[in-house]
């Protein structure tokens, strides 16, 4: 299935160049970490359900939703100002803390303008760990929203994976860190599902270009139905351990009628390694790579 993904990535014009790199210069980005105890930090934005929440009609989010290629597509960066990932480290809407900027620039993305596929440091590529919030929408795959009185279940073809957004619950006082965090939600204005999430671990990237986060990550997502076939997605990144202020992301989705789960987008470390050996290794004269055999 990775073969299909990279064929689609190439078709979308994403750069996957051959790279020669000194093994000694392949960064160990795991050593670039926050200089403080992030657990002592306070989020910039209020966490959880608003106290004065007004009753709302429930918008119909049913159906299969894919990236709207006429309005941005799936992109590379979560930055609203730089969805193509061409200003990595210089995005006008992201105020980095020094360590987060250093780590972002040290990462080797697998795709996009700064791609170094042979020596990528992308943890998802090497370990098949979950993409997590935000990055899951960086691929040409669909999502489906199943609404019940208790929860909204978000199903993703990529993984395959699913999230549970609890509608009748609050966040636990001390959630265990997880890839998808703990999500609660509510409806606003009759057309929007708001999802508030905390309790993340710090292992995933926020997007394809390597933006990091800490366990203090708090996300606010808004899924707004603006027409019969259009769904807007806005996300706010609130992480005082990595950034000096919250910053926004935006995507547009369009209703798809091609069917759901026609392809199993399963990540396999073995398939990833075989893809590198069969497709990229023959052109990698240096032989330097972060992929196994």
C-alpha positions as CSV (number, residue, x, y, z in Angstrom):
1,X,0.0,0.0,0.0
2,X,3.0,2.3,0.5
3,X,3.7,1.8,-3.2
4,X,0.2,3.2,-3.9
5,X,0.8,6.2,-1.6
6,X,4.1,7.1,-3.2
7,X,2.8,6.8,-6.7
8,X,0.0,9.2,-5.7
9,X,2.5,11.5,-4.0
10,X,4.5,11.7,-7.2
11,X,1.4,12.2,-9.2
12,X,0.5,15.1,-6.8
13,X,3.9,16.8,-7.6
14,X,5.5,16.0,-4.3
15,X,9.3,16.0,-4.3
16,X,11.0,12.7,-3.5
17,X,14.6,13.3,-4.6
18,X,17.7,11.1,-4.2
19,X,20.0,12.3,-1.4
20,X,23.5,11.5,-0.4
21,X,24.3,12.2,3.2
22,X,27.1,11.5,5.6
23,X,25.9,8.9,8.1
24,X,27.5,11.0,10.9
25,X,25.3,13.9,9.8
26,X,22.0,12.1,9.9
27,X,20.4,13.9,12.9
28,X,19.3,12.1,16.1
29,X,16.4,14.4,16.6
30,X,15.3,12.5,19.7
31,X,18.0,14.4,21.6
32,X,16.5,17.8,20.7
33,X,14.0,18.2,23.5
34,X,12.3,20.9,25.6
35,X,14.7,22.4,28.2
36,X,11.9,22.6,30.8
37,X,9.4,20.3,32.6
38,X,6.5,20.8,30.3
39,X,4.1,19.3,32.8
40,X,4.4,22.6,34.8
41,X,3.2,24.8,31.9
42,X,-0.2,26.2,31.5
43,X,-1.9,26.1,28.1
44,X,-2.6,29.4,26.3
45,X,-6.3,28.6,25.7
46,X,-9.0,27.2,27.9
47,X,-9.2,23.5,27.9
48,X,-12.5,21.6,27.8
49,X,-16.2,22.4,27.3
50,X,-17.2,26.1,27.7
51,X,-19.2,26.8,30.8
52,X,-21.7,29.0,28.9
53,X,-22.3,26.6,26.0
54,X,-25.5,27.3,24.3
55,X,-27.8,24.5,22.9
56,X,-27.2,23.8,19.2
57,X,-28.8,21.8,16.4
58,X,-26.8,18.9,15.3
59,X,-25.3,19.2,11.8
60,X,-25.2,16.2,9.5
61,X,-21.6,15.2,9.0
62,X,-22.4,11.8,7.5
63,X,-20.7,10.7,4.3
64,X,-17.2,10.1,3.1
65,X,-14.9,13.2,3.0
66,X,-11.8,13.6,1.0
67,X,-9.3,16.5,0.5
68,X,-10.7,19.2,-1.7
69,X,-8.0,19.6,-4.4
70,X,-9.6,22.7,-5.8
71,X,-9.1,24.4,-2.4
72,X,-5.7,23.4,-1.1
73,X,-5.7,19.6,-1.3
74,X,-4.0,17.6,1.5
75,X,-0.8,19.7,1.6
76,X,2.5,19.2,3.5
77,X,2.4,21.6,6.5
78,X,-0.4,22.1,9.0
79,X,0.5,25.9,9.0
80,X,-2.5,27.8,7.5
81,X,0.0,30.3,6.0
82,X,2.2,27.7,4.4
83,X,0.2,24.5,3.6
84,X,2.7,23.6,0.9
85,X,5.6,23.5,3.4
86,X,7.8,25.8,1.5
87,X,8.6,28.1,4.4
88,X,9.5,25.5,7.0
89,X,10.9,27.3,10.1
90,X,9.8,30.7,8.7
91,X,6.0,30.4,8.7
92,X,4.5,33.8,9.7
93,X,1.8,32.1,11.8
94,X,4.1,29.9,13.9
95,X,6.0,31.3,16.8
96,X,8.5,28.6,17.7
97,X,10.3,28.1,21.0
98,X,14.1,27.7,20.1
99,X,14.3,23.9,20.7
100,X,11.1,23.3,18.5
101,X,12.6,25.4,15.7
102,X,15.9,23.5,15.9
103,X,14.1,20.2,15.9
104,X,11.8,21.1,13.0
105,X,14.7,22.1,10.8
106,X,16.7,19.0,11.8
107,X,14.0,16.6,10.7
108,X,14.3,15.0,7.3
109,X,10.8,14.8,5.8
110,X,9.9,11.9,3.4
111,X,8.0,14.2,1.0
112,X,7.6,17.8,0.0
113,X,10.0,20.7,-0.8
114,X,12.6,19.6,1.7
115,X,12.3,15.8,1.1
116,X,15.2,13.5,2.0
117,X,13.4,10.2,1.6
118,X,16.5,8.0,1.9
119,X,17.5,9.5,5.2
120,X,14.0,10.5,6.5
121,X,13.7,10.8,10.3
122,X,9.9,10.4,10.1
123,X,8.9,8.1,13.0
124,X,5.7,7.1,11.2
125,X,7.7,5.8,8.2
126,X,10.1,3.8,10.4
127,X,7.8,2.5,13.2
128,X,4.3,2.8,11.7
129,X,3.1,4.7,14.7
130,X,-0.3,6.4,14.4
131,X,-0.3,9.7,12.5
132,X,-2.3,11.5,15.2
133,X,-4.4,14.6,15.1
134,X,-3.7,17.0,12.2
135,X,-1.3,14.9,10.3
136,X,-4.0,12.2,9.6
137,X,-5.5,14.7,7.1
138,X,-2.2,15.1,5.1
139,X,-2.9,12.1,2.8
140,X,-5.1,11.6,-0.2
141,X,-7.5,9.3,1.8
142,X,-11.0,9.7,3.1
143,X,-12.6,10.0,6.6
144,X,-16.1,9.1,7.7
145,X,-18.0,10.6,10.7
146,X,-20.4,8.4,12.6
147,X,-22.6,10.5,14.9
148,X,-24.4,9.0,17.9
149,X,-25.8,10.7,21.1
150,X,-22.9,9.4,23.1
151,X,-20.0,10.1,20.8
152,X,-18.8,10.9,17.3
153,X,-16.6,8.2,15.8
154,X,-14.1,9.4,13.2
155,X,-13.0,6.6,10.9
156,X,-9.9,7.0,8.7
157,X,-8.9,4.9,5.7
158,X,-5.3,5.6,6.7
159,X,-4.1,3.1,9.2
160,X,-7.0,2.1,9.2
161,X,-7.6,4.2,12.4
162,X,-10.5,5.6,14.3
163,X,-11.0,8.3,17.0
164,X,-13.7,8.6,19.6
165,X,-15.0,12.1,20.4
166,X,-17.0,11.9,23.6
167,X,-20.1,14.2,23.6
168,X,-21.3,13.5,27.2
169,X,-18.0,13.5,29.1
170,X,-15.2,15.7,30.3
171,X,-11.4,15.2,30.1
172,X,-9.9,13.1,32.9
173,X,-7.9,15.1,35.4
174,X,-4.7,13.3,34.5
175,X,-5.1,11.5,31.2
176,X,-2.6,8.9,30.2
177,X,-0.5,10.2,27.2
178,X,-1.7,8.6,23.9
179,X,-1.1,9.1,20.2
180,X,-4.7,10.4,19.6
181,X,-5.1,12.0,23.0
182,X,-8.5,12.2,24.8
183,X,-11.2,14.0,22.9
184,X,-14.5,15.6,23.9
185,X,-16.9,17.4,21.6
186,X,-20.0,19.6,21.3
187,X,-22.0,21.3,18.6
188,X,-22.1,25.0,17.9
189,X,-24.2,27.2,15.7
190,X,-26.1,24.3,14.2
191,X,-23.3,23.6,11.6
192,X,-20.1,22.9,13.5
193,X,-18.7,20.0,15.6
194,X,-16.0,21.3,18.0
195,X,-13.5,18.8,19.3
196,X,-11.2,19.6,22.2
197,X,-8.3,17.2,22.8
198,X,-5.5,16.8,25.4
199,X,-3.5,13.9,26.8
200,X,-1.1,13.4,23.9
201,X,2.2,11.7,24.0
202,X,5.1,13.5,22.2
203,X,6.1,10.9,19.6
204,X,4.2,12.0,16.5
205,X,4.7,14.8,14.0
206,X,1.9,17.4,13.6
207,X,2.3,17.2,9.8
208,X,4.5,15.9,6.9
209,X,7.3,18.5,7.4
210,X,8.1,17.5,11.0
211,X,6.6,20.1,13.3
212,X,7.0,18.7,16.9
213,X,4.8,18.8,19.9
214,X,5.0,18.0,23.6
215,X,2.7,16.2,26.0
216,X,1.1,19.6,26.8
217,X,-0.4,19.7,23.3
218,X,-4.0,20.9,23.3
219,X,-5.9,21.0,20.0
220,X,-9.2,22.6,19.2
221,X,-10.7,21.3,15.9
222,X,-13.8,22.6,14.2
223,X,-15.6,20.6,11.5
224,X,-18.1,23.0,9.8
225,X,-20.6,21.9,7.2
226,X,-20.9,24.8,4.7
227,X,-22.8,23.1,2.0
228,X,-24.1,19.9,0.7
229,X,-20.7,18.8,-0.5
230,X,-18.2,20.9,1.5
231,X,-16.7,20.5,5.0
232,X,-14.3,23.0,6.4
233,X,-11.7,21.9,9.0
234,X,-9.9,24.3,11.3
235,X,-7.5,23.3,14.0
236,X,-5.7,25.4,16.6
237,X,-2.4,24.1,18.0
238,X,-2.0,25.1,21.7
239,X,1.3,23.8,23.0
240,X,3.3,26.0,25.4
241,X,6.1,23.4,25.5
242,X,6.9,23.9,21.8
243,X,5.5,27.2,20.7
244,X,5.2,30.8,22.1
245,X,1.6,31.2,21.0
246,X,-1.3,29.1,19.5
247,X,-1.3,28.7,15.7
248,X,-3.9,27.8,13.2
249,X,-4.3,25.1,10.5
250,X,-6.9,24.8,7.9
251,X,-8.1,22.2,5.4
252,X,-11.2,21.8,3.1
253,X,-12.9,18.5,2.4
254,X,-15.3,17.5,-0.3
255,X,-17.9,14.7,-0.2
256,X,-16.7,11.6,-2.0
257,X,-18.9,9.0,-3.7
258,X,-16.1,6.6,-4.7
259,X,-16.7,4.3,-1.7
260,X,-15.0,3.9,1.7
261,X,-12.2,1.5,2.6
262,X,-11.8,0.3,-1.0
263,X,-8.1,0.2,-0.2
264,X,-6.5,-0.8,3.1
265,X,-4.0,1.9,3.9
266,X,-2.1,-0.3,6.3
267,X,1.4,0.8,7.3
268,X,4.0,-2.0,7.4
269,X,7.6,-1.5,8.3
270,X,8.5,-4.4,6.1
271,X,6.7,-2.8,3.1
272,X,8.3,0.5,3.7
273,X,11.8,-1.0,3.7
274,X,11.0,-3.1,0.6
275,X,9.7,0.1,-1.1
276,X,13.0,1.8,-0.4
277,X,15.1,-1.1,-1.5
278,X,13.1,-1.6,-4.8
279,X,12.5,2.0,-5.7
280,X,15.1,4.3,-4.2
281,X,18.1,2.2,-3.3
282,X,19.2,1.6,-6.9
283,X,19.6,5.4,-7.4
284,X,21.3,6.0,-4.0
285,X,24.9,5.8,-4.9
286,X,26.1,6.7,-1.4
287,X,24.2,3.8,0.1
288,X,23.4,5.9,3.2
289,X,19.9,5.4,4.4
290,X,17.8,5.3,7.6
291,X,15.8,2.4,6.2
292,X,16.4,-1.2,7.1
293,X,16.5,-4.3,4.9
